[in-house]
Amino acid sequence: NFGENPATATITFLTAQGEVPGPQVNVAPGQRASVNAGNYVTSFDVATRVTSDNPLVVERSCYYSPAGSGRTLGTCD
């Protein structure tokens, strides 16, 4: 059943230069995991593919700090 089993997610970043392997993340039932794309790619022009051995929900959150603002802003898809 959905959400009752752990999931192993494999993350791949899709860039203009090709695919960039990301981490493999273990997610326990009812828990979450975060991955900082900036640890793997340097371009803002990137998509992310997530595959998993069990169903899970994926959210894309983007955070940024405008120069000189002293604030962190974000958006979520």
N, CA, C and O atoms as a Tripos MOL2 file, in Angstrom:
@<TRIPOS>MOLECULE
protein
  308   307    77     0     0
PROTEIN
NO_CHARGES

@<TRIPOS>ATOM
      1 N           0.8290   -1.1920    0.0000 N.3       1 ASN1
      2 CA          0.0000    0.0000    0.0000 C.3       1 ASN1
      3 C           0.8680    1.2470    0.0000 C.2       1 ASN1
      4 O           1.9910    1.2490    0.5030 O.2       1 ASN1
      5 N           0.3220    2.2960   -0.5720 N.am      2 PHE2
      6 CA          1.0560    3.5520   -0.6940 C.3       2 PHE2
      7 C           1.4470    4.0860    0.6700 C.2       2 PHE2
      8 O           0.6090    4.1990    1.5650 O.2       2 PHE2
      9 N           2.7170    4.4140    0.8280 N.am      3 GLY3
     10 CA          3.1970    5.0350    2.0510 C.3       3 GLY3
     11 C           3.4980    4.0940    3.1880 C.2       3 GLY3
     12 O           3.8280    4.5500    4.2820 O.2       3 GLY3
     13 N           3.3980    2.7810    2.9710 N.am      4 GLU4
     14 CA          3.6450    1.8310    4.0450 C.3       4 GLU4
     15 C           5.0030    1.1600    3.9660 C.2       4 GLU4
     16 O           5.4130    0.4770    4.9040 O.2       4 GLU4
     17 N           5.7110    1.3480    2.8490 N.am      5 ASN5
     18 CA          7.0030    0.7030    2.6590 C.3       5 ASN5
     19 C           8.0850    1.7400    2.3830 C.2       5 ASN5
     20 O           7.8040    2.7940    1.8130 O.2       5 ASN5
     21 N           9.3270    1.4460    2.7850 N.am      6 PRO6
     22 CA         10.4170    2.3690    2.4530 C.3       6 PRO6
     23 C          10.6280    2.3980    0.9470 C.2       6 PRO6
     24 O          10.2810    1.4500    0.2410 O.2       6 PRO6
     25 N          11.1950    3.4830    0.4690 N.am      7 ALA7
     26 CA         11.4690    3.6320   -0.9640 C.3       7 ALA7
     27 C          12.9320    4.0200   -1.1430 C.2       7 ALA7
     28 O          13.4990    4.7620   -0.3410 O.2       7 ALA7
     29 N          13.5230    3.5060   -2.2040 N.am      8 THR8
     30 CA         14.8570    3.9270   -2.6100 C.3       8 THR8
     31 C          14.6950    4.7110   -3.8970 C.2       8 THR8
     32 O          14.3000    4.1590   -4.9240 O.2       8 THR8
     33 N          14.9990    6.0000   -3.8400 N.am      9 ALA9
     34 CA         14.8440    6.8880   -4.9920 C.3       9 ALA9
     35 C          16.2040    7.1450   -5.6240 C.2       9 ALA9
     36 O          17.1900    7.3890   -4.9290 O.2       9 ALA9
     37 N          16.2420    7.0880   -6.9480 N.am     10 THR10
     38 CA         17.4470    7.4020   -7.7030 C.3      10 THR10
     39 C          17.2080    8.7060   -8.4460 C.2      10 THR10
     40 O          16.2280    8.8380   -9.1790 O.2      10 THR10
     41 N          18.1000    9.6650   -8.2600 N.am     11 ILE11
     42 CA         17.9170   11.0010   -8.8160 C.3      11 ILE11
     43 C          18.9180   11.2200   -9.9510 C.2      11 ILE11
     44 O          20.1080   10.9360   -9.8170 O.2      11 ILE11
     45 N          18.4020   11.7330  -11.0760 N.am     12 THR12
     46 CA         19.2340   12.0820  -12.2230 C.3      12 THR12
     47 C          18.8930   13.4980  -12.6340 C.2      12 THR12
     48 O          17.7180   13.8390  -12.7750 O.2      12 THR12
     49 N          19.9030   14.3250  -12.8290 N.am     13 PHE13
     50 CA         19.6960   15.7010  -13.2640 C.3      13 PHE13
     51 C          19.8710   15.7670  -14.7760 C.2      13 PHE13
     52 O          20.8300   15.2170  -15.3180 O.2      13 PHE13
     53 N          18.9530   16.4350  -15.4540 N.am     14 LEU14
     54 CA         18.9640   16.5480  -16.9050 C.3      14 LEU14
     55 C          19.3800   17.9660  -17.2700 C.2      14 LEU14
     56 O          18.6620   18.9240  -16.9820 O.2      14 LEU14
     57 N          20.5370   18.0960  -17.9020 N.am     15 THR15
     58 CA         21.0780   19.4090  -18.2470 C.3      15 THR15
     59 C          21.2710   19.5030  -19.7580 C.2      15 THR15
     60 O          21.1340   18.5090  -20.4720 O.2      15 THR15
     61 N          21.5860   20.6860  -20.2330 N.am     16 ALA16
     62 CA         21.8530   20.8890  -21.6590 C.3      16 ALA16
     63 C          23.0850   20.0950  -22.0980 C.2      16 ALA16
     64 O          23.2210   19.7680  -23.2770 O.2      16 ALA16
     65 N          23.9740   19.7860  -21.1670 N.am     17 GLN17
     66 CA         25.1710   19.0160  -21.4750 C.3      17 GLN17
     67 C          24.9510   17.5080  -21.3500 C.2      17 GLN17
     68 O          25.8490   16.7200  -21.6480 O.2      17 GLN17
     69 N          23.7710   17.1120  -20.9130 N.am     18 GLY18
     70 CA         23.4610   15.6900  -20.7590 C.3      18 GLY18
     71 C          23.0500   15.3540  -19.3330 C.2      18 GLY18
     72 O          22.8820   16.2360  -18.4910 O.2      18 GLY18
     73 N          22.8940   14.0790  -19.0870 N.am     19 GLU19
     74 CA         22.4730   13.6140  -17.7630 C.3      19 GLU19
     75 C          23.6340   13.6600  -16.7730 C.2      19 GLU19
     76 O          24.7770   13.3460  -17.1050 O.2      19 GLU19
     77 N          23.3020   14.0630  -15.5420 N.am     20 VAL20
     78 CA         24.2780   14.0940  -14.4560 C.3      20 VAL20
     79 C          23.7260   13.2130  -13.3410 C.2      20 VAL20
     80 O          22.6490   13.4890  -12.8130 O.2      20 VAL20
     81 N          24.4550   12.1510  -12.9750 N.am     21 PRO21
     82 CA         23.9590   11.2940  -11.9030 C.3      21 PRO21
     83 C          23.8780   12.0520  -10.5860 C.2      21 PRO21
     84 O          24.7760   12.8160  -10.2320 O.2      21 PRO21
     85 N          22.7990   11.8290   -9.8800 N.am     22 GLY22
     86 CA         22.6350   12.3940   -8.5480 C.3      22 GLY22
     87 C          22.7120   11.2730   -7.5270 C.2      22 GLY22
     88 O          23.1860   10.1810   -7.8390 O.2      22 GLY22
     89 N          22.2590   11.5250   -6.3390 N.am     23 PRO23
     90 CA         22.3590   10.5230   -5.2850 C.3      23 PRO23
     91 C          21.2440    9.4800   -5.3580 C.2      23 PRO23
     92 O          20.2510    9.6430   -6.0670 O.2      23 PRO23
     93 N          21.4440    8.4290   -4.6170 N.am     24 GLN24
     94 CA         20.3800    7.4750   -4.3410 C.3      24 GLN24
     95 C          19.9700    7.7370   -2.8930 C.2      24 GLN24
     96 O          20.8190    7.7820   -2.0030 O.2      24 GLN24
     97 N          18.6740    7.9090   -2.6590 N.am     25 VAL25
     98 CA         18.1820    8.3370   -1.3600 C.3      25 VAL25
     99 C          17.1860    7.3080   -0.8260 C.2      25 VAL25
    100 O          16.2670    6.8910   -1.5310 O.2      25 VAL25
    101 N          17.3830    6.9100    0.4290 N.am     26 ASN26
    102 CA         16.4350    6.0110    1.0870 C.3      26 ASN26
    103 C          15.4340    6.8510    1.8680 C.2      26 ASN26
    104 O          15.8130    7.7210    2.6520 O.2      26 ASN26
    105 N          14.1380    6.5760    1.6420 N.am     27 VAL27
    106 CA         13.0790    7.3440    2.2890 C.3      27 VAL27
    107 C          12.1830    6.3770    3.0650 C.2      27 VAL27
    108 O          11.5660    5.4820    2.4870 O.2      27 VAL27
    109 N          12.1240    6.5710    4.3720 N.am     28 ALA28
    110 CA         11.2880    5.7270    5.2210 C.3      28 ALA28
    111 C           9.8200    6.1240    5.0640 C.2      28 ALA28
    112 O           9.5300    7.2600    4.6890 O.2      28 ALA28
    113 N           8.8940    5.2090    5.3430 N.am     29 PRO29
    114 CA          7.4660    5.5310    5.2490 C.3      29 PRO29
    115 C           7.1140    6.7520    6.1030 C.2      29 PRO29
    116 O           7.5130    6.8380    7.2640 O.2      29 PRO29
    117 N           6.3740    7.6840    5.5300 N.am     30 GLY30
    118 CA          5.9290    8.8630    6.2500 C.3      30 GLY30
    119 C           7.0130    9.8980    6.4730 C.2      30 GLY30
    120 O           6.7880   10.8660    7.2000 O.2      30 GLY30
    121 N           8.1770    9.7280    5.8750 N.am     31 GLN31
    122 CA          9.2900   10.6540    6.0630 C.3      31 GLN31
    123 C           9.5990   11.3770    4.7600 C.2      31 GLN31
    124 O           8.9760   11.1150    3.7310 O.2      31 GLN31
    125 N          10.5520   12.2750    4.8100 N.am     32 ARG32
    126 CA         10.9610   13.0180    3.6250 C.3      32 ARG32
    127 C          12.4800   13.0520    3.5450 C.2      32 ARG32
    128 O          13.1830   12.7870    4.5210 O.2      32 ARG32
    129 N          12.9580   13.3820    2.3640 N.am     33 ALA33
    130 CA         14.3910   13.5620    2.1480 C.3      33 ALA33
    131 C          14.5620   14.7780    1.2540 C.2      33 ALA33
    132 O          13.7120   15.0450    0.4040 O.2      33 ALA33
    133 N          15.6310   15.5040    1.4290 N.am     34 SER34
    134 CA         15.9270   16.6770    0.6010 C.3      34 SER34
    135 C          17.2640   16.4810   -0.0850 C.2      34 SER34
    136 O          18.2010   15.9170    0.4800 O.2      34 SER34
    137 N          17.3310   16.9620   -1.3240 N.am     35 VAL35
    138 CA         18.5740   16.9070   -2.0890 C.3      35 VAL35
    139 C          18.8320   18.3010   -2.6400 C.2      35 VAL35
    140 O          17.9440   18.9070   -3.2390 O.2      35 VAL35
    141 N          20.0320   18.8080   -2.4420 N.am     36 ASN36
    142 CA         20.4250   20.1070   -2.9680 C.3      36 ASN36
    143 C          21.0220   19.8940   -4.3540 C.2      36 ASN36
    144 O          22.1430   19.3980   -4.4740 O.2      36 ASN36
    145 N          20.2830   20.2660   -5.4120 N.am     37 ALA37
    146 CA         20.7620   20.0830   -6.7810 C.3      37 ALA37
    147 C          22.0870   20.7900   -7.0080 C.2      37 ALA37
    148 O          22.8940   20.3400   -7.8220 O.2      37 ALA37
    149 N          22.3240   21.8890   -6.3030 N.am     38 GLY38
    150 CA         23.5600   22.6400   -6.4420 C.3      38 GLY38
    151 C          24.8010   21.8540   -6.0440 C.2      38 GLY38
    152 O          25.9190   22.2470   -6.3770 O.2      38 GLY38
    153 N          24.6120   20.7470   -5.3350 N.am     39 ASN39
    154 CA         25.7450   19.8880   -5.0040 C.3      39 ASN39
    155 C          26.1580   19.0120   -6.1840 C.2      39 ASN39
    156 O          27.2040   18.3640   -6.1410 O.2      39 ASN39
    157 N          25.3400   18.9910   -7.2400 N.am     40 TYR40
    158 CA         25.5840   18.0940   -8.3700 C.3      40 TYR40
    159 C          25.6870   18.8170   -9.7090 C.2      40 TYR40
    160 O          26.3850   18.3480  -10.6070 O.2      40 TYR40
    161 N          25.0030   19.9510   -9.8560 N.am     41 VAL41
    162 CA         25.0180   20.7020  -11.1130 C.3      41 VAL41
    163 C          25.2630   22.1780  -10.8210 C.2      41 VAL41
    164 O          25.0130   22.6530   -9.7130 O.2      41 VAL41
    165 N          25.7540   22.8940  -11.8240 N.am     42 THR42
    166 CA         26.0480   24.3140  -11.6310 C.3      42 THR42
    167 C          25.1240   25.2110  -12.4370 C.2      42 THR42
    168 O          25.1530   26.4300  -12.2660 O.2      42 THR42
    169 N          24.3050   24.6380  -13.3100 N.am     43 SER43
    170 CA         23.4180   25.4230  -14.1610 C.3      43 SER43
    171 C          22.0350   25.5550  -13.5310 C.2      43 SER43
    172 O          21.5700   24.6560  -12.8300 O.2      43 SER43
    173 N          21.3900   26.6830  -13.7910 N.am     44 PHE44
    174 CA         20.0030   26.8440  -13.3660 C.3      44 PHE44
    175 C          19.0610   26.1770  -14.3590 C.2      44 PHE44
    176 O          17.8860   25.9720  -14.0560 O.2      44 PHE44
    177 N          19.5640   25.8390  -15.5400 N.am     45 ASP45
    178 CA         18.7810   25.1990  -16.6000 C.3      45 ASP45
    179 C          18.8650   23.6950  -16.4020 C.2      45 ASP45
    180 O          19.6600   23.0190  -17.0560 O.2      45 ASP45
    181 N          18.0420   23.1720  -15.4970 N.am     46 VAL46
    182 CA         18.1250   21.7610  -15.1310 C.3      46 VAL46
    183 C          16.7350   21.2150  -14.8040 C.2      46 VAL46
    184 O          15.8930   21.9060  -14.2310 O.2      46 VAL46
    185 N          16.5250   19.9780  -15.1780 N.am     47 ALA47
    186 CA         15.3240   19.2420  -14.7830 C.3      47 ALA47
    187 C          15.7950   18.0550  -13.9470 C.2      47 ALA47
    188 O          16.9740   17.7020  -13.9610 O.2      47 ALA47
    189 N          14.8730   17.4530  -13.2280 N.am     48 THR48
    190 CA         15.2250   16.3360  -12.3630 C.3      48 THR48
    191 C          14.3130   15.1550  -12.6340 C.2      48 THR48
    192 O          13.0920   15.2970  -12.6950 O.2      48 THR48
    193 N          14.9250   13.9760  -12.7980 N.am     49 ARG49
    194 CA         14.1560   12.7420  -12.9450 C.3      49 ARG49
    195 C          14.3500   11.9300  -11.6650 C.2      49 ARG49
    196 O          15.4780   11.7180  -11.2190 O.2      49 ARG49
    197 N          13.2430   11.4830  -11.0820 N.am     50 VAL50
    198 CA         13.2900   10.6700   -9.8750 C.3      50 VAL50
    199 C          12.6120    9.3410  -10.1930 C.2      50 VAL50
    200 O          11.4510    9.3120  -10.6020 O.2      50 VAL50
    201 N          13.3380    8.2490  -10.0040 N.am     51 THR51
    202 CA         12.7510    6.9220  -10.1360 C.3      51 THR51
    203 C          12.8390    6.2590   -8.7660 C.2      51 THR51
    204 O          13.7200    6.5760   -7.9670 O.2      51 THR51
    205 N          11.9170    5.3350   -8.5030 N.am     52 SER52
    206 CA         11.8630    4.7340   -7.1810 C.3      52 SER52
    207 C          11.3630    3.2990   -7.2710 C.2      52 SER52
    208 O          10.6120    2.9420   -8.1780 O.2      52 SER52
    209 N          11.7930    2.4870   -6.3160 N.am     53 ASP53
    210 CA         11.3320    1.1070   -6.2710 C.3      53 ASP53
    211 C           9.9680    0.9730   -5.6060 C.2      53 ASP53
    212 O           9.3570   -0.0940   -5.6770 O.2      53 ASP53
    213 N           9.4810    2.0190   -4.9660 N.am     54 ASN54
    214 CA          8.1370    2.0620   -4.3710 C.3      54 ASN54
    215 C           7.5580    3.4500   -4.6120 C.2      54 ASN54
    216 O           8.3090    4.4070   -4.7990 O.2      54 ASN54
    217 N           6.2370    3.5740   -4.6110 N.am     55 PRO55
    218 CA          5.6240    4.8900   -4.8550 C.3      55 PRO55
    219 C           6.0470    5.9190   -3.8050 C.2      55 PRO55
    220 O           6.1910    5.6100   -2.6230 O.2      55 PRO55
    221 N           6.2400    7.1410   -4.2740 N.am     56 LEU56
    222 CA          6.4950    8.2550   -3.3690 C.3      56 LEU56
    223 C           6.0490    9.5470   -4.0320 C.2      56 LEU56
    224 O           5.7860    9.5800   -5.2340 O.2      56 LEU56
    225 N           5.9670   10.5970   -3.2530 N.am     57 VAL57
    226 CA          5.5730   11.9190   -3.7350 C.3      57 VAL57
    227 C           6.8340   12.7590   -3.8590 C.2      57 VAL57
    228 O           7.6890   12.7500   -2.9740 O.2      57 VAL57
    229 N           6.9410   13.4870   -4.9680 N.am     58 VAL58
    230 CA          8.1190   14.3170   -5.2160 C.3      58 VAL58
    231 C           7.6910   15.7670   -5.3280 C.2      58 VAL58
    232 O           6.7050   16.0840   -5.9930 O.2      58 VAL58
    233 N           8.4350   16.6440   -4.6760 N.am     59 GLU59
    234 CA          8.1800   18.0820   -4.7090 C.3      59 GLU59
    235 C           9.4510   18.7810   -5.1740 C.2      59 GLU59
    236 O          10.5550   18.4010   -4.7820 O.2      59 GLU59
    237 N           9.2940   19.7940   -6.0040 N.am     60 ARG60
    238 CA         10.4500   20.5880   -6.4330 C.3      60 ARG60
    239 C          10.3550   21.9620   -5.7900 C.2      60 ARG60
    240 O           9.4740   22.7550   -6.1220 O.2      60 ARG60
    241 N          11.2560   22.2340   -4.8790 N.am     61 SER61
    242 CA         11.3370   23.5390   -4.2300 C.3      61 SER61
    243 C          12.5940   24.2410   -4.7110 C.2      61 SER61
    244 O          13.6570   23.6270   -4.8110 O.2      61 SER61
    245 N          12.4730   25.5140   -5.0040 N.am     62 CYS62
    246 CA         13.6190   26.3100   -5.4600 C.3      62 CYS62
    247 C          13.7980   27.4780   -4.5040 C.2      62 CYS62
    248 O          12.8420   28.2000   -4.2190 O.2      62 CYS62
    249 N          15.0090   27.6690   -4.0090 N.am     63 TYR63
    250 CA         15.3270   28.7550   -3.0930 C.3      63 TYR63
    251 C          16.4380   29.6110   -3.6880 C.2      63 TYR63
    252 O          17.3450   29.0950   -4.3410 O.2      63 TYR63
    253 N          16.3650   30.8960   -3.4640 N.am     64 TYR64
    254 CA         17.3930   31.7980   -3.9630 C.3      64 TYR64
    255 C          17.4570   33.0410   -3.0870 C.2      64 TYR64
    256 O          16.4970   33.3890   -2.3990 O.2      64 TYR64
    257 N          18.5970   33.6920   -3.1290 N.am     65 SER65
    258 CA         18.8080   34.9200   -2.3580 C.3      65 SER65
    259 C          19.1830   36.0360   -3.3210 C.2      65 SER65
    260 O          20.3010   36.0470   -3.8360 O.2      65 SER65
    261 N          18.2680   36.9840   -3.5800 N.am     66 PRO66
    262 CA         18.6120   38.1050   -4.4610 C.3      66 PRO66
    263 C          19.7840   38.8940   -3.8920 C.2      66 PRO66
    264 O          19.8580   39.1350   -2.6870 O.2      66 PRO66
    265 N          20.6860   39.2850   -4.7590 N.am     67 ALA67
    266 CA         21.8860   40.0230   -4.3470 C.3      67 ALA67
    267 C          21.5100   41.2510   -3.4990 C.2      67 ALA67
    268 O          20.6700   42.0610   -3.8920 O.2      67 ALA67
    269 N          22.1420   41.3630   -2.3480 N.am     68 GLY68
    270 CA         21.9630   42.5280   -1.4990 C.3      68 GLY68
    271 C          20.6750   42.5580   -0.6930 C.2      68 GLY68
    272 O          20.4570   43.4950    0.0750 O.2      68 GLY68
    273 N          19.8100   41.5450   -0.8480 N.am     69 SER69
    274 CA         18.5220   41.5800   -0.1590 C.3      69 SER69
    275 C          18.6030   41.0810    1.2790 C.2      69 SER69
    276 O          17.8270   41.5070    2.1340 O.2      69 SER69
    277 N          19.5430   40.1810    1.5420 N.am     70 GLY70
    278 CA         19.6260   39.5950    2.8810 C.3      70 GLY70
    279 C          18.4780   38.6370    3.1740 C.2      70 GLY70
    280 O          18.2750   38.2410    4.3220 O.2      70 GLY70
    281 N          17.7270   38.2630    2.1390 N.am     71 ARG71
    282 CA         16.5810   37.3650    2.3230 C.3      71 ARG71
    283 C          16.7270   36.1450    1.4090 C.2      71 ARG71
    284 O          17.3840   36.1950    0.3690 O.2      71 ARG71
    285 N          16.0990   35.0590    1.8300 N.am     72 THR72
    286 CA         15.9880   33.8810    0.9830 C.3      72 THR72
    287 C          14.5510   33.7420    0.5570 C.2      72 THR72
    288 O          13.6440   33.7480    1.3890 O.2      72 THR72
    289 N          14.3390   33.6160   -0.7410 N.am     73 LEU73
    290 CA         13.0070   33.4740   -1.2980 C.3      73 LEU73
    291 C          12.8720   32.0900   -1.9180 C.2      73 LEU73
    292 O          13.8780   31.4170   -2.1380 O.2      73 LEU73
    293 N          11.6570   31.6560   -2.2020 N.am     74 GLY74
    294 CA         11.4960   30.3380   -2.7790 C.3      74 GLY74
    295 C          10.1880   30.1620   -3.4980 C.2      74 GLY74
    296 O           9.2830   30.9920   -3.4170 O.2      74 GLY74
    297 N          10.1130   29.0540   -4.2060 N.am     75 THR75
    298 CA          8.9090   28.6490   -4.9090 C.3      75 THR75
    299 C           8.8420   27.1330   -4.8670 C.2      75 THR75
    300 O           9.8500   26.4710   -4.6200 O.2      75 THR75
    301 N           7.6860   26.5910   -5.1010 N.am     76 CYS76
    302 CA          7.5080   25.1430   -5.0030 C.3      76 CYS76
    303 C           6.5630   24.6770   -6.1030 C.2      76 CYS76
    304 O           5.5240   25.2910   -6.3440 O.2      76 CYS76
    305 N           6.9370   23.5720   -6.7750 N.am     77 ASP77
    306 CA          6.0810   22.9540   -7.8060 C.3      77 ASP77
    307 C           5.6650   21.5860   -7.3560 C.2      77 ASP77
    308 O           4.9430   20.8940   -8.0740 O.2      77 ASP77
@<TRIPOS>BOND
     1     1     2 1
     2     2     3 1
     3     3     4 2
     4     3     5 am
     5     5     6 1
     6     6     7 1
     7     7     8 2
     8     7     9 am
     9     9    10 1
    10    10    11 1
    11    11    12 2
    12    11    13 am
    13    13    14 1
    14    14    15 1
    15    15    16 2
    16    15    17 am
    17    17    18 1
    18    18    19 1
    19    19    20 2
    20    19    21 am
    21    21    22 1
    22    22    23 1
    23    23    24 2
    24    23    25 am
    25    25    26 1
    26    26    27 1
    27    27    28 2
    28    27    29 am
    29    29    30 1
    30    30    31 1
    31    31    32 2
    32    31    33 am
    33    33    34 1
    34    34    35 1
    35    35    36 2
    36    35    37 am
    37    37    38 1
    38    38    39 1
    39    39    40 2
    40    39    41 am
    41    41    42 1
    42    42    43 1
    43    43    44 2
    44    43    45 am
    45    45    46 1
    46    46    47 1
    47    47    48 2
    48    47    49 am
    49    49    50 1
    50    50    51 1
    51    51    52 2
    52    51    53 am
    53    53    54 1
    54    54    55 1
    55    55    56 2
    56    55    57 am
    57    57    58 1
    58    58    59 1
    59    59    60 2
    60    59    61 am
    61    61    62 1
    62    62    63 1
    63    63    64 2
    64    63    65 am
    65    65    66 1
    66    66    67 1
    67    67    68 2
    68    67    69 am
    69    69    70 1
    70    70    71 1
    71    71    72 2
    72    71    73 am
    73    73    74 1
    74    74    75 1
    75    75    76 2
    76    75    77 am
    77    77    78 1
    78    78    79 1
    79    79    80 2
    80    79    81 am
    81    81    82 1
    82    82    83 1
    83    83    84 2
    84    83    85 am
    85    85    86 1
    86    86    87 1
    87    87    88 2
    88    87    89 am
    89    89    90 1
    90    90    91 1
    91    91    92 2
    92    91    93 am
    93    93    94 1
    94    94    95 1
    95    95    96 2
    96    95    97 am
    97    97    98 1
    98    98    99 1
    99    99   100 2
   100    99   101 am
   101   101   102 1
   102   102   103 1
   103   103   104 2
   104   103   105 am
   105   105   106 1
   106   106   107 1
   107   107   108 2
   108   107   109 am
   109   109   110 1
   110   110   111 1
   111   111   112 2
   112   111   113 am
   113   113   114 1
   114   114   115 1
   115   115   116 2
   116   115   117 am
   117   117   118 1
   118   118   119 1
   119   119   120 2
   120   119   121 am
   121   121   122 1
   122   122   123 1
   123   123   124 2
   124   123   125 am
   125   125   126 1
   126   126   127 1
   127   127   128 2
   128   127   129 am
   129   129   130 1
   130   130   131 1
   131   131   132 2
   132   131   133 am
   133   133   134 1
   134   134   135 1
   135   135   136 2
   136   135   137 am
   137   137   138 1
   138   138   139 1
   139   139   140 2
   140   139   141 am
   141   141   142 1
   142   142   143 1
   143   143   144 2
   144   143   145 am
   145   145   146 1
   146   146   147 1
   147   147   148 2
   148   147   149 am
   149   149   150 1
   150   150   151 1
   151   151   152 2
   152   151   153 am
   153   153   154 1
   154   154   155 1
   155   155   156 2
   156   155   157 am
   157   157   158 1
   158   158   159 1
   159   159   160 2
   160   159   161 am
   161   161   162 1
   162   162   163 1
   163   163   164 2
   164   163   165 am
   165   165   166 1
   166   166   167 1
   167   167   168 2
   168   167   169 am
   169   169   170 1
   170   170   171 1
   171   171   172 2
   172   171   173 am
   173   173   174 1
   174   174   175 1
   175   175   176 2
   176   175   177 am
   177   177   178 1
   178   178   179 1
   179   179   180 2
   180   179   181 am
   181   181   182 1
   182   182   183 1
   183   183   184 2
   184   183   185 am
   185   185   186 1
   186   186   187 1
   187   187   188 2
   188   187   189 am
   189   189   190 1
   190   190   191 1
   191   191   192 2
   192   191   193 am
   193   193   194 1
   194   194   195 1
   195   195   196 2
   196   195   197 am
   197   197   198 1
   198   198   199 1
   199   199   200 2
   200   199   201 am
   201   201   202 1
   202   202   203 1
   203   203   204 2
   204   203   205 am
   205   205   206 1
   206   206   207 1
   207   207   208 2
   208   207   209 am
   209   209   210 1
   210   210   211 1
   211   211   212 2
   212   211   213 am
   213   213   214 1
   214   214   215 1
   215   215   216 2
   216   215   217 am
   217   217   218 1
   218   218   219 1
   219   219   220 2
   220   219   221 am
   221   221   222 1
   222   222   223 1
   223   223   224 2
   224   223   225 am
   225   225   226 1
   226   226   227 1
   227   227   228 2
   228   227   229 am
   229   229   230 1
   230   230   231 1
   231   231   232 2
   232   231   233 am
   233   233   234 1
   234   234   235 1
   235   235   236 2
   236   235   237 am
   237   237   238 1
   238   238   239 1
   239   239   240 2
   240   239   241 am
   241   241   242 1
   242   242   243 1
   243   243   244 2
   244   243   245 am
   245   245   246 1
   246   246   247 1
   247   247   248 2
   248   247   249 am
   249   249   250 1
   250   250   251 1
   251   251   252 2
   252   251   253 am
   253   253   254 1
   254   254   255 1
   255   255   256 2
   256   255   257 am
   257   257   258 1
   258   258   259 1
   259   259   260 2
   260   259   261 am
   261   261   262 1
   262   262   263 1
   263   263   264 2
   264   263   265 am
   265   265   266 1
   266   266   267 1
   267   267   268 2
   268   267   269 am
   269   269   270 1
   270   270   271 1
   271   271   272 2
   272   271   273 am
   273   273   274 1
   274   274   275 1
   275   275   276 2
   276   275   277 am
   277   277   278 1
   278   278   279 1
   279   279   280 2
   280   279   281 am
   281   281   282 1
   282   282   283 1
   283   283   284 2
   284   283   285 am
   285   285   286 1
   286   286   287 1
   287   287   288 2
   288   287   289 am
   289   289   290 1
   290   290   291 1
   291   291   292 2
   292   291   293 am
   293   293   294 1
   294   294   295 1
   295   295   296 2
   296   295   297 am
   297   297   298 1
   298   298   299 1
   299   299   300 2
   300   299   301 am
   301   301   302 1
   302   302   303 1
   303   303   304 2
   304   303   305 am
   305   305   306 1
   306   306   307 1
   307   307   308 2
@<TRIPOS>SUBSTRUCTURE
     1 ASN1         2 RESIDUE 1 A ASN
     2 PHE2         6 RESIDUE 1 A PHE
     3 GLY3        10 RESIDUE 1 A GLY
     4 GLU4        14 RESIDUE 1 A GLU
     5 ASN5        18 RESIDUE 1 A ASN
     6 PRO6        22 RESIDUE 1 A PRO
     7 ALA7        26 RESIDUE 1 A ALA
     8 THR8        30 RESIDUE 1 A THR
     9 ALA9        34 RESIDUE 1 A ALA
    10 THR10       38 RESIDUE 1 A THR
    11 ILE11       42 RESIDUE 1 A ILE
    12 THR12       46 RESIDUE 1 A THR
    13 PHE13       50 RESIDUE 1 A PHE
    14 LEU14       54 RESIDUE 1 A LEU
    15 THR15       58 RESIDUE 1 A THR
    16 ALA16       62 RESIDUE 1 A ALA
    17 GLN17       66 RESIDUE 1 A GLN
    18 GLY18       70 RESIDUE 1 A GLY
    19 GLU19       74 RESIDUE 1 A GLU
    20 VAL20       78 RESIDUE 1 A VAL
    21 PRO21       82 RESIDUE 1 A PRO
    22 GLY22       86 RESIDUE 1 A GLY
    23 PRO23       90 RESIDUE 1 A PRO
    24 GLN24       94 RESIDUE 1 A GLN
    25 VAL25       98 RESIDUE 1 A VAL
    26 ASN26      102 RESIDUE 1 A ASN
    27 VAL27      106 RESIDUE 1 A VAL
    28 ALA28      110 RESIDUE 1 A ALA
    29 PRO29      114 RESIDUE 1 A PRO
    30 GLY30      118 RESIDUE 1 A GLY
    31 GLN31      122 RESIDUE 1 A GLN
    32 ARG32      126 RESIDUE 1 A ARG
    33 ALA33      130 RESIDUE 1 A ALA
    34 SER34      134 RESIDUE 1 A SER
    35 VAL35      138 RESIDUE 1 A VAL
    36 ASN36      142 RESIDUE 1 A ASN
    37 ALA37      146 RESIDUE 1 A ALA
    38 GLY38      150 RESIDUE 1 A GLY
    39 ASN39      154 RESIDUE 1 A ASN
    40 TYR40      158 RESIDUE 1 A TYR
    41 VAL41      162 RESIDUE 1 A VAL
    42 THR42      166 RESIDUE 1 A THR
    43 SER43      170 RESIDUE 1 A SER
    44 PHE44      174 RESIDUE 1 A PHE
    45 ASP45      178 RESIDUE 1 A ASP
    46 VAL46      182 RESIDUE 1 A VAL
    47 ALA47      186 RESIDUE 1 A ALA
    48 THR48      190 RESIDUE 1 A THR
    49 ARG49      194 RESIDUE 1 A ARG
    50 VAL50      198 RESIDUE 1 A VAL
    51 THR51      202 RESIDUE 1 A THR
    52 SER52      206 RESIDUE 1 A SER
    53 ASP53      210 RESIDUE 1 A ASP
    54 ASN54      214 RESIDUE 1 A ASN
    55 PRO55      218 RESIDUE 1 A PRO
    56 LEU56      222 RESIDUE 1 A LEU
    57 VAL57      226 RESIDUE 1 A VAL
    58 VAL58      230 RESIDUE 1 A VAL
    59 GLU59      234 RESIDUE 1 A GLU
    60 ARG60      238 RESIDUE 1 A ARG
    61 SER61      242 RESIDUE 1 A SER
    62 CYS62      246 RESIDUE 1 A CYS
    63 TYR63      250 RESIDUE 1 A TYR
    64 TYR64      254 RESIDUE 1 A TYR
    65 SER65      258 RESIDUE 1 A SER
    66 PRO66      262 RESIDUE 1 A PRO
    67 ALA67      266 RESIDUE 1 A ALA
    68 GLY68      270 RESIDUE 1 A GLY
    69 SER69      274 RESIDUE 1 A SER
    70 GLY70      278 RESIDUE 1 A GLY
    71 ARG71      282 RESIDUE 1 A ARG
    72 THR72      286 RESIDUE 1 A THR
    73 LEU73      290 RESIDUE 1 A LEU
    74 GLY74      294 RESIDUE 1 A GLY
    75 THR75      298 RESIDUE 1 A THR
    76 CYS76      302 RESIDUE 1 A CYS
    77 ASP77      306 RESIDUE 1 A ASP
